[in-house]
Amino acid sequence: MPGALSRRSALSLLGGTMAVAATGGSGWPAAASGPGAATGPAPGPGSRVDSLIGRMTIEEKLSLLHGAKDPHGLGQAGYTPGVPRLGIPPLRLADGPAGVRVTRHATALPAPVLLASAFDPGLAREYGRTIGREGRALGQDVLLSPMVNLIRTPYAGRNFETFGEDPLLTSELVAEEVRGIQDEGLIATVKHFAMNNQEHERESIDVIVDERTMRELELPGFEAAVRAGAGAVMSAYNKVNGAFAGESGPLLTGVLREDWGFDGWVMTDWHAAHSTAAALGAGLDMEMPDGEYFGGALRKAVADGTVPEAEVDRAAGRVLTVMDRFGLLDGGAPPRPGRDPGAGARTALKVATAGGVLLRNERGTLPLTGPAARSIAVIGPTGSIPFVSGGGSAHVVPDHAASPLEAIRERAGRGARVDYARGEDVFGKKIPAAALSPAAGLEKRKVAAGKSWTYDGTLTVAEADEWTFVLHFSGPPTGRPKVLLDGEELFPFRAGLGEYFTGGFVSATPDGLAVRRTAVELTAGRHRLKVAAKGGGEGLTFRLRRTTSATRAADVAEAVRAARAAHSVVLFGYEDATEGRDRTTVALPGHQNALIAAVAEANPRTTVVLNTSSCTSMPWLERTGAVLQMYYPGQEGAAATTALLFGDANPGGRLTQSFPVSDDRHPMAGDPRRYPGVNGREEYSEGVRTGYRWYDAEGVRPLFPFGHGLSYTTFAYAGLRLRRRGSGLEAVFTVRNTGRRAGAEVAQVYVGPSPDLPLDQAGRSLAGFRRIHLRPGQARKVTVRVAARALSAWDSERHGWVLGTGRRTVEVGSSSRDPRLRGHIEVRHGS
Ligand code: BGC
């Protein structure tokens, strides 16, 4: 019997619930509230859901349990048709984390990592509401978001889609975001359950992780979402301790339903189903986006008695229970609101402005005022092409997007001089026809549907050089031209899903063609070049271009000239991440480090604005005046960046992940078993030392620590008082704005280890935080409640939380490495 089996393994692998320490205090994980959040009664005999199931044929029940093709959709990710005869409407399921992903325009919000940087649960609620309303307005019923997998490796391709490396911060934010989404009547899906912390081999990798690490680090975000009432959970692609997450009884039944009381439904990630009876028995309810295992195969399994129909009823009942809770069974879906693009844009601007993190600011480089605001060189490709979002399923079609250059010009005003130099040509330059024999135009060739075009000739290069070949092409990745240089394919098919997911701006030309790049060391002389292109369904358009050392040097020289001629420089650096692909280095891609070093050398009043997915190394840091981390800032990114640069807004964002100095100095460095995994296994041997916990334990200095972020004003902390509240505690202190500008401070409370727990504990862990706005000179008494849970550890022997009693150190400060106040308190079990 699968149920009994799963429960047994739940206890041994993950642990059941033992209320050793009660959850309380700041509510981590937070309790349910809000209209969509009620965890309604499970269907029982006589309930509406039960009576519907009693009237459904097996085909009708199965139609609720797997995806199908939508006859009328907006290109959203998933669809189930419903049962019209019984008044059960279809469900439309759309991504995702930074806005509603359909073929129509929607508000492209800043990436979740930027939202998280604001350390503001209220803003997470507003962010959720914006997506919730838009999703309903755009005909959707279910949102495939939020993503709460922790940032564990700096290389993971989806780090921008999630919140950060700390479970408490993630939990507090995701709870509010789920409430916001569901306040508007859209069903939230927390994903990817669980341990989907990298893209490399994501569909097969087996994550080997111990119970405590899972419970203390990765799972709290999911738990908080479930307790906030999330209607659905999406299982992850990867395996966890030997079983695919989507057929893991310990996870789907043990943790989710038995421990946390989840009464919604679990769907697979896309094309992540692997079995019928095993998956259903383990607790999976819905296969997406089609019905390979939960369609005809399940019908057959029920018919031949392999799967009891009661298991189908149970899964259908879970889907219907959530639909009922959201009023979808009341005779047609509740009325849909209209879109409000203006309100969406306001939220997008607010979040991007609140989340921007000022990493460095020397010699008063920022804000740009006086002469610094009147003579500016804007440099970098993302200075003139808006970098709205990352690639993959979190990509949204934005309502609009201005470039930073336009926004800076407008803000600087008439009397100012704002020049632009691209610094790097991301789309390449024409290959001169004369370098090709026979001469051929490789610039914007159109090959009609059903036709072919081939070139077989010689490319002559005067001297040895590194060329970056850039291919622009229309249509799907499989339709792109084949390019062979000296018999080697220049753009081979990428293994895994990396081929299908393209990144944000540098992966598409302004005229909408997809882009691939390959750097090649060319020897002087003749090289055989072959190009074979076939016009697919709608024909094929392509260009083959390149950059050379000379073109790159000319771009850098132009940037340096612009930097010298201007009083101040704003240089935009980028990293174009996407789902489906991890990056291979924490360095900025391409030749950007050399560009930044040259520009900052030419003008030390250089501010580097980073549009990156996650942390980056910065070998040029000491030469720059300032660094502003904006991640993927959404459709209002230009306005937000400009407001922060000119001081119209004061930066108040904080890092939600540690930035390493280099590829050799972070928790994954030097151990391929940790990352990217060896022989299909990935060991979480760092245990509970994720992120800043690892830097602290190993005594490694990060480039910038978790919680770091500067302001244009200064804050002073005073008067820490600690008192017990139940089994938790309360930290009371005063924060004063001691500078001349209004601004927001994020006061962070960290706790030290418990002397009574014989476990490897973090030197400090975030236990609470508060974002406070203060006018110049204003002081505020701040109370941060620390839940008992934030003082507890997971006991793998007893499979439960255990309170870390005894004398604990409490630090209050401005980052994980900037404590301003310190105190001690005796933690005890309280009532
Ligand atoms: C992603 C999910 C996403 C789904 C539907 C998958 O590739 O991992 O996060 O929701 O596609 O687009």
Residues whose N, C-alpha, C, O or C-beta is under 5 A from the ligand:
A	BS01	BGC	A77 D95 L144 D269 W270 S393
